[in-house]
Amino acid sequence: MQKNWGKTLFTLAGVLLGNIILAFAVAAFIVPTGIVMGGATGIALTITHYVPMSLSVVLLGVNVILFLSGAFILGKKFAVTTIVSTFLYPLCLSVVQKIPGITTLTDNQLLSAIYAGVLMGIGIGIIVRVGASTGGTDIIALILNKVAHIPLAPLMYVVDFIVLSSQILFSNSEQVMYGILNLVLTTVLLNKVMLLGTSQIQLFIISEKYEEIREDLLSKLDLGTTMIYIENGYRHEKQKGVMCIIPNRKLYSTKEMIHSIDPYAFITITQINEVRGQGFTFERIRYQELPEDRKSAGDRQS
C-alpha cells in the first residue's frame, strides 16, 4: 500500500512540475510574441484573438470539452490519466501569467521560439514519462484513431497542422515559421526526456576467443553477457557470439579489453533506447556473488 502511495505521489509531482514548466513557456514566450502553436493552447489563442477573454479561462473550456468527449468515447482509463492535466494546466497558466514581468523577458521571437520549444518539450516529456497525459488535441487524434482506425502518429500531426493553420489568418509569416520551429524543438526535447537515463549501448562480439571475452566482461568489468549460438557464413563453422549491454561511459574500456584479448574481434555497436530487467530496472546480482556452479554455467545479462 505504501509503495502504491509513493508511486501516486511521484506521478502527481511529475504532472504538477510538467504543467508548471509548460505554463511558464506559454506565458513567457508564446503569448507575448504571438508565435503560433498547436494543441489546445493553439485553439484557445485563436479564440481569444477574436473574443476578448482570459486565455486560461478559454483554455479550461476547450480542455473540458475535449476531456468529456474523450472520456465518453475512449473510456474510464483515459479519463483517469488525463483529468489532472485537463484542469491543472489552465490553473498553472492563470497563476504564472500573474507573475510580474513574465511577458517582458524578451521581445526576440527567435529566442522565444527556442526557449518555448525546449521548455514545452521538457514539460510534456515529464508528464508523459510518469504515465499521465496532457490531453488537449491529442484527444481528437485518439478519438479518430478509435472510430476511423487511422494510424495515430499521422493524425496527431494533421490535427496540429490544422490548429496551426487556424492562426495564419492573424499571424505574420515569421510568427508561423517560428511556430514550426517551436513545434520541432518540442518534439525533439519530448523524445529526449522520454528516454533520459534509459539509453544504453549494445555490443555484439564475434571472436574465436569468446570464452575469454565472456569471462573478462563478467569478472573484470562487472558487465552482463548473453551467449548466442551462431554460424559464420564463409566456413559454416559453429561458434558463439557475445552480446553485452553497457552504459555509454564504459564503451571505451570495454572495447580496449576485447581487443587486448583478440585484436581481430568483430564488434557491432548499437544505441539502445531503453533497457529493462535485472541490472537495469531491478537490483543486479553481481558475478562475484554467484556460486561457482553458476559461474561456470553462467551466462547472465545484467
C-alpha positions in Angstrom: 0.0 0.0 0.0 2.8 2.4 0.9 4.5 1.7 -2.3 1.3 2.5 -4.3 1.0 5.8 -2.4 4.6 6.6 -3.2 4.1 5.9 -6.9 0.9 8.0 -6.9 2.7 11.0 -5.3 5.6 10.6 -7.7 3.1 10.7 -10.6 1.3 13.7 -9.3 4.5 15.6 -8.6 5.6 14.9 -12.2 2.3 16.1 -13.6 2.5 19.3 -11.5 6.1 20.0 -12.4 5.4 19.4 -16.1 2.4 21.6 -16.2 4.2 24.4 -14.4 7.0 24.3 -17.0 4.5 24.2 -19.8 2.5 27.1 -18.5 5.7 29.2 -18.0 6.8 28.5 -21.6 3.4 29.7 -22.9 3.0 32.7 -20.7 6.6 33.9 -21.1 7.4 33.2 -24.7 4.4 32.2 -26.8 1.7 34.7 -25.7 3.9 37.9 -25.7 5.4 37.3 -29.2 2.3 35.9 -30.9 4.1 32.7 -32.1 1.6 30.2 -33.4 1.4 26.8 -31.7 -0.7 23.7 -31.8 -2.7 21.8 -29.2 -5.5 23.1 -27.1 -3.5 26.2 -26.4 -3.4 27.0 -30.1 -7.2 26.7 -30.2 -7.5 29.0 -27.2 -5.2 31.5 -28.7 -7.3 31.6 -31.9 -10.5 32.1 -29.9 -9.0 34.8 -27.7 -7.9 36.7 -30.8 -11.5 37.2 -31.8 -13.2 37.1 -28.4 -11.6 39.3 -25.6 -11.5 36.7 -22.9 -8.8 35.4 -20.5 -6.6 32.8 -22.2 -6.7 30.5 -19.1 -10.5 30.5 -19.0 -10.9 29.7 -22.7 -8.2 27.0 -22.4 -10.1 25.5 -19.5 -13.3 25.4 -21.5 -11.5 23.8 -24.5 -9.8 21.2 -22.3 -13.1 20.3 -20.6 -14.9 19.9 -23.9 -12.1 17.7 -25.2 -11.9 15.8 -22.0 -15.6 15.0 -21.8 -15.5 13.9 -25.4 -12.5 11.6 -24.8 -14.0 10.2 -21.6 -17.2 9.3 -23.3 -15.6 7.6 -26.3 -12.3 6.4 -25.0 -13.4 5.2 -21.6 -12.6 5.3 -17.9 -8.9 4.5 -18.1 -8.3 7.5 -20.4 -10.3 9.8 -18.1 -8.2 8.9 -15.0 -4.8 9.6 -16.7 -6.0 12.8 -18.3 -8.2 14.6 -15.8 -5.4 16.1 -13.7 -3.7 18.0 -16.6 -7.1 19.0 -18.0 -7.8 21.3 -15.0 -4.2 21.8 -13.7 -2.7 23.3 -16.8 -5.2 26.2 -17.1 -4.8 26.8 -13.4 -1.0 26.9 -13.7 -1.2 29.2 -16.7 -3.5 31.6 -14.8 -1.1 31.8 -11.9 2.0 32.1 -14.0 0.5 34.9 -16.1 0.3 37.0 -12.9 4.0 36.9 -12.2 5.4 40.4 -12.6 7.5 40.9 -15.7 6.6 37.4 -17.1 5.7 38.9 -20.5 8.8 41.1 -20.9 11.6 38.5 -20.6 12.5 39.0 -24.2 11.0 40.6 -27.4 13.1 38.5 -29.7 10.9 36.0 -31.5 13.8 33.6 -32.3 14.8 33.3 -28.6 11.2 32.9 -27.6 10.6 30.1 -30.1 13.8 28.3 -28.9 13.1 28.7 -25.2 9.4 27.8 -25.6 10.2 24.7 -27.7 12.8 23.5 -25.2 10.7 24.1 -22.1 7.5 22.7 -23.6 9.3 19.6 -24.7 10.7 19.1 -21.2 7.3 19.8 -19.5 5.3 17.5 -21.8 8.0 14.9 -21.6 7.9 14.8 -17.8 4.1 14.4 -17.8 4.2 11.6 -20.3 7.1 9.9 -18.7 5.2 9.5 -15.4 2.4 7.8 -17.3 0.0 10.7 -17.4 -1.4 12.6 -20.4 -1.5 16.2 -21.4 -4.9 15.8 -23.0 -5.6 18.6 -25.4 -5.9 18.0 -29.2 -4.3 14.6 -28.7 -7.7 13.5 -27.7 -9.1 14.4 -31.1 -6.5 12.2 -32.7 -7.2 9.3 -30.3 -10.9 9.5 -31.0 -10.4 9.5 -34.8 -8.0 6.6 -34.3 -10.6 4.6 -32.4 -13.5 5.5 -34.7 -11.9 5.5 -38.1 -8.9 3.2 -37.4 -6.5 5.8 -38.9 -2.8 5.5 -37.7 -2.3 7.7 -34.6 1.0 9.4 -35.4 -0.1 11.0 -38.8 -3.4 12.0 -37.1 -1.6 13.9 -34.4 0.4 15.9 -36.9 -2.6 16.6 -39.1 -4.6 17.9 -36.0 -1.6 20.1 -35.0 -1.3 21.4 -38.6 -5.0 22.4 -38.7 -4.6 24.2 -35.4 -1.5 26.0 -36.6 -3.3 26.9 -39.9 -6.2 28.5 -38.0 -3.7 31.1 -36.6 -2.3 32.0 -40.0 -5.2 34.4 -40.7 -4.0 36.8 -37.9 -0.2 36.0 -37.8 2.6 37.1 -40.0 5.0 34.8 -41.8 7.7 35.0 -39.2 5.3 34.0 -36.4 4.2 31.0 -38.4 7.8 29.9 -39.2 8.8 30.4 -35.5 5.8 28.3 -34.6 7.0 25.5 -36.8 10.5 25.8 -35.2 8.9 25.7 -31.8 6.9 22.5 -32.7 10.1 20.8 -34.0 12.0 21.6 -30.8 9.2 20.5 -28.6 9.0 17.1 -30.4 12.8 16.6 -30.2 13.0 17.5 -26.5 9.9 15.4 -25.7 11.6 12.3 -27.1 14.9 13.1 -25.3 13.1 13.5 -21.9 11.2 10.3 -22.5 14.4 8.3 -23.0 16.5 10.3 -20.5 18.7 8.0 -18.4 17.5 4.8 -20.1 19.6 4.6 -23.2 22.4 2.1 -23.3 24.9 0.6 -25.8 24.6 -2.9 -27.1 27.8 -4.7 -28.2 27.7 -7.9 -30.2 31.1 -9.6 -30.4 32.2 -12.3 -32.7 35.6 -13.9 -31.8 37.2 -17.3 -31.6 38.2 -16.3 -28.0 34.6 -15.8 -26.9 35.0 -17.7 -23.6 37.9 -15.4 -22.5 35.9 -12.3 -23.5 32.9 -13.5 -21.7 34.9 -14.2 -18.5 36.6 -10.8 -18.5 33.3 -9.0 -19.2 31.7 -10.7 -16.2 34.6 -10.7 -13.7 36.8 -7.7 -14.6 34.3 -5.1 -15.9 31.3 -6.5 -14.0 29.1 -6.5 -17.1 26.4 -8.9 -18.0 26.6 -11.1 -21.1 24.3 -13.3 -23.2 25.8 -16.0 -25.3 24.3 -16.6 -28.8 24.9 -19.6 -31.0 26.0 -18.5 -34.4 27.4 -20.0 -37.6 29.8 -18.0 -39.8 28.9 -17.6 -43.4 32.2 -18.4 -45.1 33.2 -21.8 -43.5 29.9 -22.7 -41.9 31.7 -23.1 -38.6 29.5 -23.0 -35.4 30.6 -20.9 -32.5 29.2 -18.4 -30.0 28.7 -14.7 -30.2 28.7 -12.5 -27.0 26.0 -9.9 -26.6 26.5 -7.3 -23.9 24.5 -4.2 -22.8 26.7 -1.4 -21.3 26.4 2.2 -20.1 27.8 4.8 -22.6 30.7 5.6 -20.3 32.0 2.1 -20.4 32.3 1.8 -24.1 36.0 2.7 -24.4 37.2 0.4 -21.6 35.1 -2.5 -22.9 36.5 -2.2 -26.5 40.0 -1.9 -25.1 39.6 -5.1 -23.1 38.1 -7.0 -26.0 40.9 -6.0 -28.4 43.5 -6.9 -25.8 42.2 -10.5 -25.9 41.5 -10.6 -29.7 42.7 -7.7 -31.9 40.7 -9.2 -34.8 37.4 -9.5 -32.9 34.4 -8.3 -34.9 32.3 -5.9 -32.9 29.0 -4.2 -33.7 27.9 -1.2 -31.6 24.2 -0.2 -31.4 22.5 2.5 -29.4 19.6 1.1 -27.4 16.8 3.4 -26.4 15.7 1.6 -23.3 16.7 -1.4 -21.3 14.5 -3.1 -18.6 15.2 -6.1 -16.4 17.7 -7.3 -13.9 20.7 -5.0 -13.5 18.8 -2.0 -15.0 15.3 -1.7 -13.6 15.8 -4.4 -11.0 18.6 -5.0 -8.5 21.5 -6.8 -10.1 23.3 -9.9 -8.9 27.0 -9.4 -9.3 29.1 -12.1 -10.9 31.4 -12.3 -7.9 28.4 -13.2 -5.7 27.3 -16.1 -7.8 28.1 -19.7 -6.6 30.9 -21.4 -8.5 28.5 -23.8 -10.3 26.5 -20.9 -11.7 29.7 -19.1 -12.8 30.7 -22.0 -14.9 27.3 -22.4 -16.4 26.7 -18.8 -16.2 25.6 -16.5 -18.9 23.9 -13.6 -17.2 22.7 -10.4 -18.7 22.7 -7.5 -16.2 
